[in-house]
Amino acid sequence: MNSTSTQPTFRRRALIAAIGLAILAGGGFALWHFQPWKSGGEANAAQGGNAATKYICPMHPQVVRPGPDICPICHMDLVPEGSGQTHDESHNGPHSSHDTGHASMIHLTERGRVLAQVSTVAVESRAVGRGIQVPAVVEVNESTQRAVAARVAGRIERLYATQTWQAIRKGQPLLELFSRELIAAQQEYLLAHESATSNALDFRAVGGDSNGRNRADKVVAAARTRLLQFGMTSTQIAALEERGTVAETITIYAPISGMVARRAVVEGAYVNEGTLLLELVDLSSVWVKANVFEADLPRIRAGMEMGLSGPAIGNQRLTGRVDFIYPTIDPASRTAQVRGVFGNGGGMLKPGMYLTANLAPDPVRSLAVPVGAVVRTGGMDMVYVEVEKNMFQARKVTIGASDGAWYAITGGDLRAGENVAAEGGFLLDSEARLNAGTSSGHEGH
């Protein structure tokens, strides 16, 4: 009985003891887990304040060294922890740029500035001209085009210009035309000329009527005019007089030197007065049409220089002049055509060729900074102004024209004489972004 009654009592006591131990263990773990965390520095201070001084980077607080050193990221001198020489946002003033995602002030040590190769240049007023480079296409100069048409009805007996884009010279035979009307006109001229000659001989021999001679001369002149209108040249008419017989065909000659752009007839074809026979074009001068955005049109004027470049001309640079600005805008591309005239004696420029047109408007005077001073990132243009020695402030600016070396400044808080970082701006921008991110991260704790 005694052993049986004591067994439950023992088990209860063991269970109570186990529960008590579990509660004590859980309480101890909770006390340890939720105790406020202390840094190594605080722990050392609590143990007597004899902790060794640590050195950190003003720009990269994550870089910590036990003694003096330089930052492996930005090459700045490390400073004692807690010295107050890290980035200081209390410098935010009227030029603060927190809305840009940048820290307002960037501080460099003298050694860090040298290692980072940060140099400055003064903001100044300069005449900055931005060249305009736009696509362009070579076209035929319409003022050099000539049409060769039939001046009298007839038949093409022979065609000398047999190929499109055949080169021709001024005065070169193009074709021979047979025409009954022209034959009749030649006969009339010969009769009139013979009659006038006979009257002249009679007048000299016996003193004939001067009025009759004048009438004969007028008939000859009228017949000659008709031959000229039918397309005969003065040389051909002189040969007709000397020969005394009509020519079965008339030869039509090239009025200009150039090329046959179009051949509208073939040998044996019958034509009427006014029928187009050939189209000629002189490619020693060509048009180049460039598509210029409407925003750039106020800077374009007739007479200004236009340059051409591109692989199609072996990357040579050819120059011409703007002679016309078309008065309409393409609604799709928002561009207008600007036409230039180029000499093309060597035939390098060919109609249909695509090139790049380079236009150089007159420069505009404004505040300017070197191209390297502008940090273009995140949809913004920034410069870094040295407001104090080795202290740089990020400022947002609006840039305008550029000549490749300088940017015109058209907006932003920038004044002549202020020094901006001309080299090393991207490093400063990186540091500013890191500091801004670090600051915002600390504020969230």
GUTINU-358814 format. One record per residue: x, y, z of N, C-alpha, C in turn. Coordinates in steps of 0.001 Angstrom, whole numbers, padded with zeros to 6 digits, always signed. Layout:
REM GUTINU-358814
XYZXYZXYZ;...
//
This chain:
REM GUTINU-358814
+000828-001203+000000+000000+000000+000000+000845+001228+000000;+001902+001258+000805+002701+002477+000894+003408+002762-000413;+003967+001735-001034+004668+001951-002303+003728+002374-003393;+002496+001878-003308+001523+002246-004349+001074+003662-004191;+000916+004177-003003+000419+005541-002770+001471+006589-003003;+002722+006245-002813+003788+007240-002991+004190+007423-004442;+003893+006465-005297+004317+006570-006710+003660+007732-007435;+002333+007983-007317+001743+009169-007980+002298+010464-007436;+002562+010494-006132+003088+011725-005539+004445+012054-006127;+005290+011072-006320+006628+011289-006892+006539+011806-008326;+005628+011236-009059+005480+011652-010469+005015+013100-010573;+004088+013499-009648+003619+014896-009688+004752+015852-009382;+005554+015502-008414+006662+016379-008056+007661+016500-009209;+007917+015389-009883+008856+015433-011028+008314+016297-012157;+006997+016177-012402+006380+016978-013465+006442+018455-013138;+006153+018799-011845+006193+020208-011431+007611+020748-011568;+008592+019962-011212+009990+020404-011325+010381+020642-012775;+009930+019750-013677+010273+019913-015108+009657+021177-015676;+008389+021442-015279+007720+022662-015766+008444+023890-015262;+008872+023876-014014+009591+025017-013461+010892+025280-014179;+011623+024221-014477+012879+024392-015212+012634+024966-016604;+011555+024519-017282+011239+025041-018623+010925+026525-018569;+010168+026940-017510+009821+028366-017374+011072+029195-017139;+011963+028730-016301+013197+029466-016030+014062+029582-017284;+014133+028475-018051+014943+028511-019279+014356+029481-020295;+013023+029465-020453+012381+030394-021406+012550+031830-020978;+012430+032112-019686+012611+033480-019219+014019+033977-019450;+014975+033100-019194+016365+033490-019441+016636+033783-020897;+016088+032944-021799+016279+033177-023245+015638+034491-023680;+014419+034764-023158+013732+036013-023516+014506+037214-023021;+015042+037125-021804+015811+038249-021258+017041+038518-022110;+017703+037399-022532+018904+037582-023381+018538+038090-024779;+017470+037591-025356+017095+037932-026736+016627+039372-026862;+015899+039860-025904+015324+041211-026016+016144+042269-025302;+017296+041944-024798+018161+042947-024180+018671+043891-025251;+018651+045230-025091+019147+046184-026099+020575+045847-026488;+020794+045823-027879+022125+045488-028402+023074+046642-028219;+024282+046330-027809+025306+047360-027635+026419+047089-028607;+026915+048210-029238+028035+048059-030157+029277+047689-029388;+030259+047260-030158+031520+046922-029508+032094+048106-028780;+031908+049313-029366+032430+050517-028731+031756+050778-027412;+030422+050568-027354+029686+050812-026117+030075+049797-025057;+030272+048553-025543+030669+047524-024580+032035+047839-023989;+032906+048254-024851+034239+048603-024369+034184+049775-023416;+033316+050768-023764+033179+051927-022885+032649+051498-021536;+031711+050550-021558+031133+050094-020294+032163+049345-019464;+033148+048772-020135+034157+048012-019417+035328+048868-018973;+035236+050147-019230+036318+050978-018710+036721+052086-019614;+036173+052171-020895+036450+053279-021796+037824+053242-022375;+038460+052101-022461+039813+052013-022983+039851+051427-024384;+038682+051450-025137+038651+050847-026477+039595+051595-027414;+040219+050856-028357+041127+051469-029331+040335+052311-030326;+040914+053431-030796+040251+054317-031766+040185+053640-033125;+038985+053684-033732+038810+053129-035076+038769+054260-036089;+039200+053966-037323+039232+054960-038391+038253+054536-039491;+037447+055500-039933+036435+055215-040959+036565+056217-042107;+035956+055857-043248+035954+056753-044416+034791+057730-044307;+035031+059042-044506+033922+060007-044448+032849+059738-045504;+033255+059142-046642+032314+058910-047730+031731+057502-047699;+032468+056560-047127+032027+055163-047095+032144+054659-045657;+031127+054906-044836+031204+054537-043410+031413+053049-043184;+031140+052232-044198+031335+050794-044016+032809+050401-044003;+033675+051316-044439+035119+051045-044429+035675+051421-043056;+036109+050441-042298+036627+050656-040938+038010+050013-040840;+038964+050760-040277+040313+050249-040083+040763+050530-038640;+041649+049713-038116+042109+049933-036729+043056+051115-036583;+043594+051618-037701+044524+052734-037621+044439+053613-038850;+045237+054684-038953+045205+055589-040118+045444+054818-041412;+044659+055169-042434+044746+054465-043720+044008+055309-044761;+043888+054802-045982+043088+055467-047008+041980+054527-047447;+040898+055114-047934+039738+054331-048375+040070+053614-049685;+039839+052326-049777+040124+051611-051035+039145+051950-052152;+038047+052649-051809+037031+052976-052819+037305+054338-053439;+037422+055372-052591+037580+056737-053102+038960+057324-052814;+039803+056583-052115+041180+057006-051830+041256+058209-050890;+040196+058474-050147+040239+059548-049157+040914+059040-047882;+041473+059991-047099+042058+059632-045810+040957+059219-044846;+041192+058130-044122+040260+057741-043073+040417+058687-041886;+039317+058903-041159+039320+059820-040014+038883+059041-038781;+039260+059518-037595+038845+058816-036369+037324+058753-036269;+036818+057619-035845+035375+057460-035688+034870+058428-034631;+033781+059117-034995+033210+060075-034061+033856+061431-034112;+034749+061664-035106+035425+062959-035191+034557+064030-035810;+033409+063625-036410+032519+064624-037014+032922+065034-038396;+033879+064342-039028+034345+064732-040355+033663+063951-041468;+032603+063224-041145+031837+062539-042177+030888+063510-042822;+030161+062995-043804+029213+063840-044544+028250+064536-043595;+028082+065831-043753+027292+066645-042844+026128+067246-043585;+024932+066784-043297+023756+067295-043998+023286+068619-043427;+023952+069087-042357+023564+070392-041834+023959+071500-042764;+024738+071188-043843+025141+072211-044804+024035+072521-045783;+022938+071806-045726+021869+072060-046690+021417+073495-046584;+021395+074167-047713+020994+075558-047727+020066+075824-048864;+020085+077033-049431+019193+077363-050527+019456+076535-051767;+020641+075883-051880+020941+075090-053068+020781+073602-052795;+020116+073234-051703+019977+071816-051383+019336+071065-052522;+019835+069842-052763+019328+069075-053893+018800+067721-053452;+018142+067664-052292+017603+066392-051828+016541+065869-052772;+015859+066747-053490+014825+066288-054407+015422+065572-055604;+016727+065626-055778+017358+064942-056908+017885+063576-056526;+017759+063192-055256+018308+061910-054840+019790+061977-054548;+020357+063196-054462+021773+063383-054175+021916+063977-052776;+023028+063630-052090+023384+064372-050895+023789+065774-051311;+023496+066763-050461+023726+068145-050852+025205+068498-050903;+025960+068078-049912+027365+068458-049815+028276+067233-049856;+029372+067386-050577+030397+066350-050627+031711+066977-050167;+032307+066391-049119+033557+066933-048586+034707+066012-048960;+035782+066598-049475+036987+065853-049820+038155+066365-048991;+039029+065450-048601+040298+065889-048029+041222+066282-049173;+042282+066978-048845+043207+067414-049889+043822+066212-050610;+044181+065213-049847+044780+064025-050451+043752+063265-051294;+042536+063162-050765+041491+062478-051518+041171+063178-052821;+041223+064509-052813+040946+065268-054038+042012+065003-055095;+043274+064942-054644+044359+064685-055590+044245+063283-056162;+043979+062321-055294+043886+060940-055756+042690+060735-056681;+041592+061438-056412+040395+061322-057255+040481+062183-058508;+041532+063006-058604+041769+063846-059789+040583+064772-060072;+040106+065421-059011+039007+066378-059144+039595+067760-059405;+039307+068333-060570+039769+069679-060918+038561+070558-061206;+038742+071860-061066+037630+072794-061252+037951+073815-062337;+036897+074419-062855+037024+075494-063829+035913+076494-063558;+036164+077763-063841+035189+078811-063556+034090+078836-064613;+032862+079039-064157+031739+079236-065082+031928+080583-065763;+031776+080637-067072+031990+081883-067803+031005+082014-068949;+030906+083226-069467+030050+083491-070622+030848+083227-071889;+030294+082391-072762+030977+082024-073998+029971+081970-075142;+030493+082093-076351+029673+081892-077550+029760+080415-077914;+028678+079698-077666+028647+078254-077900+027682+077967-079042;+028170+077290-080044+027320+076928-081176+027201+075426-081284;+025990+074952-081350+025763+073518-081473+025551+073154-082926;+026381+072296-083439+026186+071816-084794+024960+070920-084879;+024313+070952-086018+023122+070133-086249+023480+069053-087254;+023329+067815-086857+023584+066682-087745+022271+065954-087998;+021880+065886-089261+020591+065300-089629+020757+064452-090887;+019862+063501-091105+019932+062700-092335+019591+063539-093558;+020199+063191-094678+019979+063943-095917+020045+062984-097098;+019463+063408-098208+019460+062591-099420+019820+063469-100609;+020582+062911-101534+020990+063623-102744+019875+063512-103778;+019558+064648-104425+018533+064666-105459+019036+065445-106666;+018343+065266-107771+018675+065994-108995+018384+067476-108795;+019281+068317-109253+019055+069765-109254+018077+070085-110381;+016856+070427-110005+015804+070614-111003+016123+071721-111999;+016953+072672-111586+017275+073772-112498+018193+073332-113634;+018753+072123-113552+019640+071632-114613+018941+070642-115545;+017663+070416-115345+016936+069469-116190+016505+070133-117496;+016581+069396-118597+016134+069877-119905+015328+068777-120598;+014245+069201-121235+013434+068275-122030+013732+068503-123508;+013884+067425-124251+014054+067481-125702+012754+066964-126310;+012013+067861-126976+010706+067510-127539+010707+067740-129046;+009795+067054-129722+009665+067215-131178+009022+068562-131481;+009663+069347-132343+009108+070646-132729+008248+070554-133984;+008271+069372-134581+007480+069149-135786+007143+067662-135834;+005991+067334-136406+005583+065930-136504+006509+065176-137449;+006766+063891-137141+007641+063110-138012+007879+061725-137467;+008985+061111-137913+009329+059745-137524+010797+059712-137105;+011068+058959-136013+012444+058821-135527+013179+057849-136446;+014083+058391-137267+014832+057550-138191+016027+056873-137518;+016666+057623-136616+017823+057046-135930+017948+057665-134541;+018285+056830-133567+018420+057288-132187+019853+057026-131725;+020561+058123-131384+021938+057993-130905+021996+057816-129381;+021068+058447-128671+020997+058304-127210+020172+057060-126904;+020827+055940-126816+020123+054660-126721+019988+054130-125296;+020660+054747-124319+020652+054209-122955+020309+055300-121949;+019545+054911-120940+019294+055815-119823+020577+055994-119023;+020838+057221-118590+022038+057631-117868+023288+057557-118736;+023062+057603-120053+024193+057720-120975+024759+059130-120888;+026066+059234-120771+026708+060549-120702+026708+061193-122083;+026419+062486-122112+026387+063226-123375+027100+064556-123189;+027495+065151-124329+028116+066473-124330+027223+067444-125085;+027311+068695-124723+026539+069709-125426+026935+069717-126905;+025914+069705-127788+026160+069688-129222+026288+068298-129818;+026220+067264-128980+026324+065891-129477+025007+065465-130127;+025018+064757-131270+023774+064306-131905+022992+063358-130999;+021679+063607-130887+020815+062754-130080+019967+061821-130943;+019434+062370-132063+018577+061564-132935+018422+062260-134281;+017894+061508-135266+017555+062059-136577+016061+061882-136804;+015416+062973-137267+013961+062990-137439+013608+063222-138909;+012764+062346-139453+012210+062551-140794+010858+063230-140642;+010660+064347-141435+009403+065087-141348+009055+065676-142705;+007849+065349-143200+007394+065910-144472+007220+067424-144354;+006740+067887-143209+006562+069333-143015+007907+070044-143096;+008910+069433-142512+010228+070056-142514+010823+070067-143924;+010585+069006-144678+011060+068977-146068+010402+070097-146865;+009091+070254-146673+008366+071315-147377+008884+072683-146963;+009174+072865-145704+009675+074150-145221+011055+074442-145804;+011876+073430-145978+013187+073624-146597+013040+074048-148070;+012110+073411-148765+011877+073767-150164+011419+075215-150285;+010524+075634-149408+010050+077020-149422+011216+077974-149183;+012068+077619-148276+013199+078492-147983+014131+078593-149185;+014407+077456-149810+015296+077487-150977+014710+078341-152097;+013415+078223-152340+012767+079035-153381+012833+080510-153025;+012533+080839-151766+012568+082236-151338+013983+082786-151433;+014941+081990-151033+016331+082431-151080+016782+082631-152526;+016384+081700-153429+016738+081823-154844+016096+083056-155454;+014843+083319-155099+014135+084490-155634+014782+085776-155146;+015132+085822-153885+015755+087021-153330+017116+087256-153961;+017840+086208-154200+019156+086335-154831+019016+086853-156261;+018037+086343-156985+017793+086784-158371+017394+088248-158409;+016517+088662-157518+016099+090068-157460+017280+090973-157135;+018152+090501-156289+019316+091314-155933+020226+091511-157137;+020397+090458-157938+021223+090580-159139+020590+091536-160140;+019263+091429-160330+018566+092323-161251+018664+093762-160777;+018555+093978-159486+018596+095341-158948+019959+095975-159204;+021013+095195-159042+022342+095740-159271+022600+095967-160770;+021996+095103-161619+022262+095192-163070+021505+096336-163736;+020219+096440-163474+019402+097418-164225+018683+098398-163323;+018978+098343-161991+018307+099280-161084+016859+098908-160858;+016630+097664-160425+015275+097183-160202+014588+097883-159048;+013349+097462-158813+012497+098061-157776+013005+097650-156382;+013316+098649-155569+013804+098355-154214+012703+097757-153350;+011451+098147-153619+010348+097591-152829+010215+096086-153062;+010383+095678-154283+010318+094251-154588+011431+093479-153902;+012610+094102-153853+013733+093436-153174+013448+093285-151688;+012880+094309-151108+012560+094244-149677+011535+093150-149389;+010548+093030-150282+009540+091986-150084+010173+090605-150177;+011091+090426-151089+011772+089135-151240+012595+088807-150005;+013259+089813-149461+014050+089582-148246+013156+089180-147068;+011965+089788-147007+011044+089448-145915+010546+088010-146047;+010344+087572-147271+009910+086186-147485+010999+085212-147046;+012240+085544-147380+013362+084696-146958+013450+084648-145433;+013299+085808-144800+013385+085859-143336+012284+085024-142696;+011074+085092-143257+009961+084311-142708+010213+082816-142863;+010735+082420-144028+011028+081002-144262+012138+080516-143331;+013098+081371-143094+014199+081008-142185+013679+080839-140757;+012821+081762-140331+012247+081676-138984+011484+080373-138796;+010769+079961-139834+010007+078720-139741+010941+077524-139558;+012052+077509-140264+013018+076419-140113+013596+076379-138693;+013893+077550-138151+014401+077613-136776+013362+077086-135787;+012103+077433-136031+011037+076956-135150+010866+075443-135240;+011159+074870-136386+011070+073424-136558+012280+072684-135977;+013262+073436-135472+014385+072812-134785+015694+072828-135520;+015753+073387-136716+017025+073468-137423+017893+074560-136807;+019186+074355-136823+020116+075348-136298+020582+076271-137419;+021190+077381-137050+021722+078316-138047+022770+077633-138918;+023564+076766-138319+024576+076028-139086+023912+075122-140117;+022825+074475-139734+022111+073589-140659+021469+074387-141804;+020963+075569-141502+020350+076404-142544+021421+076897-143520;+022579+077275-142999+023678+077705-143871+024112+076565-144791;+024152+075349-144242+024507+074190-145069+023449+073938-146134;+022178+074187-145804+021083+074037-146773+021257+075018-147925;+021602+076256-147626+021815+077266-148666+022972+076854-149576;+024052+076388-148944+025223+076021-149728+024958+074780-150579;+024227+073856-150018+023949+072608-150730+022916+072798-151829;+021886+073592-151570+020832+073863-152540+019801+072767-152666;+019894+071738-151836+018904+070654-151844+018459+070379-150407;+017241+069871-150277+016687+069630-148940+017345+068407-148314;+017378+068403-146983+017850+067238-146227+016646+066370-145881;+016770+065056-146080+015657+064145-145801+015343+064075-144305;+016366+064219-143493+016170+064171-142032+016885+065355-141394;+016450+065668-140195+017102+066715-139412+017730+066069-138182;+018947+066458-137890+019630+065952-136691+019341+066885-135524;+018919+066310-134402+018655+067081-133181+019832+066874-132237;+020388+067999-131733+021600+067968-130918+021278+068217-129437;+022192+067793-128567+022022+067979-127120+022195+069448-126758;+021214+070037-126039+021331+071447-125654+022271+071674-124468;+022551+070612-123673+023429+070730-122502+024301+069485-122406;+025347+069584-121597+026129+068399-121237+025509+067770-120000;+025554+066469-119915+024967+065794-118764+024713+064336-119040;+023515+063887-118662+023143+062489-118837+021704+062390-119316;+021401+061260-119955+020034+060987-120399+019280+060398-119211;+018429+061202-118592+017664+060730-117440+016463+059888-117857;+015955+060150-119086+014796+059384-119560+014804+059335-121077;+014549+058172-121622+014407+058001-123069+012957+057622-123335;+012212+058525-123987+010767+058340-124145+010372+057746-125486;+011312+057587-126433+010986+057076-127766+012004+056024-128182;+011655+055292-129227+012570+054321-129831+012647+054607-131323;+013613+054022-131989+013735+054210-133434+012480+053693-134148;+012034+054457-135138+010856+054085-135907+009559+054636-135362;+009593+055246-134183+008363+055771-133596+007940+057052-134296;+006616+057221-134475+006062+058452-135022+005726+059392-133865;+006027+060643-134064+005811+061632-133008+005072+062829-133581;+004392+063528-132692+003707+064761-133059+004479+065948-132503;+004091+067109-132940+004704+068317-132388+004461+068357-130880;+005515+068548-130122+005414+068605-128661+005651+067289-127960;+005794+066178-128691+006047+064881-128058+007413+064880-127367;+007434+064407-126105+008701+064308-125379+009553+063207-125987;+010794+063547-126307+011722+062573-126872+012719+062078-125820;+013372+063013-125139+014388+062682-124140+014331+063680-122992;+014759+063239-121803+014972+064134-120671+016450+064087-120312;+017060+065262-120235+018482+065367-119910+018651+066044-118554;+019733+065704-117864+020022+066344-116589+021529+066522-116465;+021909+067664-115903+023324+067966-115670+023630+067695-114201;+024383+066642-113910+024694+066259-112534+025968+066903-112003;+026491+067906-112705+027653+068624-112173+027258+069502-110989;+025957+069664-110783+025423+070357-109612+024210+069564-109132;+024148+069289-107817+023040+068499-107275+022446+069205-106063;+021235+068794-105719+020583+069243-104497+020780+068189-103419;+020889+068661-102178+020890+067784-101010+019809+068293-100070;+018839+067429-099772+017729+067815-098903+017906+067159-097540;+017988+068005-096503+018167+067542-095126+016877+067752-094353;+016546+066809-093474+015341+066897-092650+015711+067470-091288;+015315+068719-091035+015690+069437-089817+014471+069555-088910;+014639+069238-087613+013539+069344-086663+013085+070798-086539;+011782+070958-086335+011211+072300-086323+011816+073175-085226;+012254+072565-084117+012857+073352-083040+014175+073985-083461;+014852+073402-084450+016137+073933-084914+015997+074906-086077;+014805+075015-086645+014631+075849-087837+014966+077321-087610;+014663+077916-086426+015020+079333-086249+016513+079610-086388;+017351+078591-086268+018798+078783-086354+019334+078565-087765;+018451+078193-088687+018868+077914-090061+018529+079114-090936;+019432+079474-091824+019181+080579-092748+019798+080245-094104;+019217+080814-095140+019750+080628-096490+021135+081257-096583;+022037+080584-097243+023397+081070-097407+024394+080470-096441;+023913+079841-095343+024837+079257-094380+025456+077980-094954;+026581+077603-094397+027309+076438-094907+026612+075141-094507;+026615+074191-095432+026135+072836-095155+027258+071865-095511;+027593+070995-094572+028602+069978-094826+027958+068622-095049;+028658+067754-095750+028179+066397-096007+029251+065403-095595;+028823+064307-094983+029743+063236-094627+028984+061924-094655;+029740+060829-094675+029111+059516-094669+029953+058484-095383;+029710+057217-095084+030483+056143-095723+030364+056136-097239;+029234+056597-097767+029026+056547-099218+030012+057427-099976;+030600+058414-099303+031584+059276-099958+032955+059106-099305;+033171+057915-098732+034473+057612-098150+034813+058447-096940;+033761+058878-096199+033949+059698-094997+034682+061004-095285;+034647+061448-096535+035145+062784-096850+034129+063812-096363;+034559+065060-096291+033646+066144-095934+033532+067089-097117;+032321+067195-097657+032039+068101-098763+031242+069281-098232;+031406+070436-098840+030708+071632-098374+029900+072256-099499;+028747+072774-099102+027880+073497-100021+027193+074616-099263;+026129+075151-099830+025403+076255-099211+023906+075973-099197;+023262+076374-098107+021802+076282-098033+021214+077331-098963;+020325+076909-099862+019728+077890-100773+018218+077999-100621;+017596+077064-099858+016141+077163-099709+015700+076370-098487;+014747+076936-097742+014124+076259-096601+012654+076069-096945;+012222+074839-097052+010852+074556-097484+009849+075045-096435;+008710+075570-096877+007771+076233-095956+006788+075305-095260;+006935+073993-095370+005981+073072-094756+006695+072128-093790;+005918+071611-092817+006415+070674-091812+005771+069312-092042;+006577+068267-091998+006047+066906-092077+005346+066596-090755;+004029+066336-090770+003309+066126-089505+003742+064875-088755;+004316+063910-089433+004730+062671-088772+006073+062826-088071;+007059+063388-088760+008409+063505-088192+008676+064857-087548;+007783+065840-087768+007964+067204-087255+009268+067808-087765;+009563+067569-089031+010760+068125-089653+010388+068906-090902;+011278+069803-091286+011145+070535-092547+012389+070257-093380;+012232+070325-094687+013368+070081-095564+014168+071364-095767;+015477+071228-095631+016415+072316-095888+017283+071873-097062;+017302+072695-098111+017972+072292-099347+019312+072989-099504;+020320+072201-099833+021636+072739-100123+022039+072437-101549;+022906+073276-102122+023409+073082-103484+024887+072713-103394;+025266+071641-104102+026643+071150-104059+027181+070962-105469;+028412+071415-105682+029095+071102-106920+029432+069619-106968;+029350+069040-108163+029536+067598-108280+030277+067262-109570;+031345+068013-109812+032077+067822-111057+032628+066420-111227;+033032+065789-110122+033575+064439-110213+032531+063348-110204;+031271+063725-110002+030197+062734-110004+030128+061879-108760;+030772+062313-107656+030751+061509-106435+029354+061434-105829;+028633+062556-105864+027285+062590-105302+026293+062083-106340;+025553+061060-105956+024617+060427-106880+023197+060553-106349;+022235+060882-107202+020841+060990-106753+020383+059724-106036;+019723+059922-104881+019263+058806-104071+020216+058410-102971;+021418+058966-102950+022426+058608-101948+022050+059209-100593;+022165+058400-099512+021875+058862-098156+023179+059255-097458;+023169+060448-096854+024347+060982-096180+023922+061684-094899;+024887+062258-094205+024620+063069-093018+024952+064519-093332;+023970+065388-093125+024180+066823-093336+024606+067459-092020;+025624+068300-092079+026139+068999-090905+025925+070492-091102;+025089+071061-090239+024784+072485-090306+025400+073165-089096;+025983+074327-089297+026675+075039-088224+026070+076424-088056;+024979+076546-087272+024379+077867-087048+025326+078782-086283;+025036+080073-086333+025840+081046-085596+025744+080759-084100;+026868+080821-083353+026839+080527-081921+026090+081594-081130;+025556+081170-079957+024812+082057-079065+025611+082210-077776;+025753+083452-077264+026536+083695-076052+025669+083441-074819;+026209+082658-073874+025509+082353-072628+026525+081795-071638;+026077+081569-070374+026945+080897-069417+027267+079508-069943;+028496+079060-069708+028908+077774-070255+029832+077060-069285;+029789+075733-069337+030681+074888-068547+031266+073829-069474;+032422+073268-069132+032977+072199-069969+032030+071005-070038;+032092+070291-071135+031233+069118-071308+031456+068114-070182;+032710+067958-069741+033008+067003-068688+032455+067386-067333;+032012+068643-067155+031479+069081-065868+030037+068652-065664;+029346+068287-066732+027930+067935-066646+027799+066428-066467;+027133+066050-065385+026853+064635-065117+025419+064371-065556;+025253+063595-066610+023931+063310-067173+023501+061927-066705;+022610+061904-065724+022190+060628-065159+020815+060773-064544;+020050+059701-064597+018732+059704-063968+017765+060698-064553;+017944+061045-065824+017046+062009-066446+017324+063441-066043;+018440+063690-065337+018786+065040-064894+020203+065376-065330;+020469+066661-065406+021815+067159-065686+022308+067881-064437;+023438+067433-063903+023959+067974-062658+025368+068514-062874;+025707+069551-062087+027090+069997-061964+027421+070071-060481;+028701+069998-060152+029140+070071-058759+029955+071338-058567;+029406+072237-057729+029994+073552-057493+030825+073505-056213;+032037+074023-056286+032883+074089-055093+032507+075344-054313;+031674+075160-053275+031179+076305-052502+032178+076729-051429;+032969+075787-050951+034075+076059-050047+035239+075182-050500;+036396+075422-049931+037547+074614-050330+037274+073142-050042;+037333+072345-051110+037117+070891-051043+035700+070502-050625;+034765+071455-050682+033362+071169-050372+032541+071408-051643;+031892+070370-052152+031176+070444-053427+029679+070249-053213;+028926+071030-053954+027466+070996-053852+026865+070614-055203;+025939+069667-055202+025266+069236-056435+024165+070224-056788;+024154+070663-058061+023094+071565-058530+022555+071070-059870;+021265+071140-059995+020610+070734-061236+020640+071897-062222;+020976+071609-063489+021041+072643-064527+020309+072160-065771;+020036+073108-066657+019474+072795-067974+020506+073192-069013;+020877+072247-069856+021909+072520-070856+021275+072826-072202;+021999+073603-073005+021528+073963-074341+022497+073495-075406;+022932+074434-076237+023812+074093-077355+025179+073623-076856;+025857+072864-077704+027202+072389-077393+028057+072443-078650;+029321+072806-078458+030255+072779-079585+031217+071606-079480;+030896+070660-078603+031744+069498-078409+032674+069626-077224;+033007+070859-076834+033888+071092-075690+033155+071771-074539;+032137+072575-074852+031396+073340-073848+029900+073133-074033;+029175+073202-072901+027716+073218-072909+027244+074625-072544;+026279+075142-073285+025607+076370-072868+024621+076016-071761;+024582+076824-070709+023667+076607-069591+022471+077539-069778;+021295+076951-069948+020087+077745-070200+019160+077814-068997;+019446+077070-067946+018599+077097-066762+019328+076496-065576;+018841+076830-064363+019476+076331-063152+020146+077451-062380;+020494+077151-061116+021100+078159-060238+022614+078086-060359;+023127+078792-061348+024565+078814-061593+024950+080229-061989;+026059+080727-061432+026466+082105-061682+027879+082147-062254;+028131+083182-063043+029464+083364-063623+030486+083517-062505;+031635+082886-062664+032697+082970-061676+032717+081821-060693;+031599+081106-060529+031593+079948-059642+032446+078829-060248;+033088+078076-059368+033938+076979-059827+033166+075668-059802;+033206+074956-060915+032542+073658-061006+033593+072586-061260;+033283+071373-060832+034194+070254-061060+034194+069907-062539;+035323+070158-063193+035427+069866-064622+035828+068423-064865;+036577+067848-063930+036978+066446-063996+036654+065806-062652;+036270+064545-062675+035940+063845-061439+034508+064017-061010;+033675+064619-061868+032281+064841-061507+031513+063550-061297;+031828+062520-062075+031109+061254-061929+031435+060591-060588;+032681+060752-060124+033029+060222-058811+032248+060947-057725;+032188+062281-057820+031418+063048-056843+029954+062645-056870;+029420+062421-058071+028019+062029-058183+027784+060673-057524;+028713+059745-057709+028575+058427-057083+028583+058547-055569;+029502+059382-055046+029563+059567-053602+028288+060217-053086;+027766+061185-053834+026550+061870-053400+025385+060902-053319;+025283+060027-054292+024185+059061-054291+024343+058053-053147;+025580+057610-052913+025805+056688-051806+025457+057331-050471;+025876+058588-050299+025597+059280-049042+024113+059516-048854;+023436+059868-049963+021992+060086-049874+021296+058794-049486;+021759+057666-050079+021158+056378-049744+021439+055979-048313;+022671+056248-047832+023020+055914-046458+022200+056724-045475;+022035+058026-045771+021270+058899-044888+019827+058454-044805;+019230+058161-045959+017824+057758-045963+017657+056421-045266;+018692+055538-045389+018610+054247-044712+018664+054401-043210;+019502+055321-042723+019594+055546-041281+018328+056169-040747;+017715+057041-041552+016500+057706-041087+015372+056714-040917;+015458+055588-041649+014371+054618-041555+014455+053755-040321;+015585+053814-039563+015725+052970-038373+015200+053704-037160;
//
